[in-house]
Amino acid sequence: MDFDTEMNKIPFKGQEIDMEQLYRFAGALDKSPQKRKAIPAIFRFFETHSDKDLGSPGPLVHFLEEESDYHIELEQSVLRKPTVLTVWMINRLMNAVPPTVREHWLTILTEVVEHPNADVETIESAKDFIAYQSK
């Protein structure tokens, strides 16, 4: 399955993805024997559609979080093009990791604040999560 092509077939209604089709895609993806190979494509999709509503968190985030094999791709994605959704995923991840790992992710969030490809909403989210995680 060409994961990029299949995800890009899912239409948007204004700023929101067609959730019914997104859930259908995620269900099909979950049955694929190659499903974890979709991880890079999912992050590219988040980056490409950073201005769209892809769910909160949505089926793609749930799919990613089924296993802890997405952390490297999450970090690479945030370093390329941080989005509200990927910054939110970092915050969520930080709630469940040891302090030494939390510090690593806090550093990544700090980099988002000055990232040239981050939009205002993403920067504000990163600042909020930094404040929350620094307590």
ChimeraX attribute file (.defattr): number of C-alpha atoms within 10 A of each C-alpha:
attribute: neighborCount
match mode: 1-to-1
recipient: residues
	/A:1	11
	/A:2	8
	/A:3	17
	/A:4	14
	/A:5	10
	/A:6	12
	/A:7	16
	/A:8	12
	/A:9	11
	/A:10	15
	/A:11	13
	/A:12	15
	/A:13	10
	/A:14	9
	/A:15	11
	/A:16	14
	/A:17	17
	/A:18	16
	/A:19	18
	/A:20	10
	/A:21	15
	/A:22	20
	/A:23	14
	/A:24	13
	/A:25	18
	/A:26	20
	/A:27	14
	/A:28	11
	/A:29	19
	/A:30	13
	/A:31	9
	/A:32	13
	/A:33	8
	/A:34	10
	/A:35	15
	/A:36	15
	/A:37	12
	/A:38	17
	/A:39	19
	/A:40	18
	/A:41	17
	/A:42	21
	/A:43	25
	/A:44	16
	/A:45	17
	/A:46	23
	/A:47	21
	/A:48	13
	/A:49	16
	/A:50	19
	/A:51	15
	/A:52	17
	/A:53	20
	/A:54	22
	/A:55	15
	/A:56	11
	/A:57	13
	/A:58	15
	/A:59	18
	/A:60	22
	/A:61	19
	/A:62	12
	/A:63	18
	/A:64	19
	/A:65	14
	/A:66	9
	/A:67	10
	/A:68	9
	/A:69	12
	/A:70	15
	/A:71	16
	/A:72	10
	/A:73	16
	/A:74	21
	/A:75	18
	/A:76	13
	/A:77	19
	/A:78	24
	/A:79	16
	/A:80	16
	/A:81	21
	/A:82	29
	/A:83	28
	/A:84	23
	/A:85	24
	/A:86	23
	/A:87	24
	/A:88	18
	/A:89	17
	/A:90	21
	/A:91	22
	/A:92	12
	/A:93	16
	/A:94	19
	/A:95	11
	/A:96	10
	/A:97	12
	/A:98	9
	/A:99	11
	/A:100	8
	/A:101	12
	/A:102	19
	/A:103	15
	/A:104	11
	/A:105	21
	/A:106	20
	/A:107	11
	/A:108	19
	/A:109	27
	/A:110	15
	/A:111	17
	/A:112	26
	/A:113	19
	/A:114	10
	/A:115	17
	/A:116	11
	/A:117	16
	/A:118	22
	/A:119	17
	/A:120	12
	/A:121	12
	/A:122	24
	/A:123	23
	/A:124	15
	/A:125	20
	/A:126	28
	/A:127	17
	/A:128	14
	/A:129	20
	/A:130	19
	/A:131	11
	/A:132	10
	/A:133	15
	/A:134	10
	/A:135	5
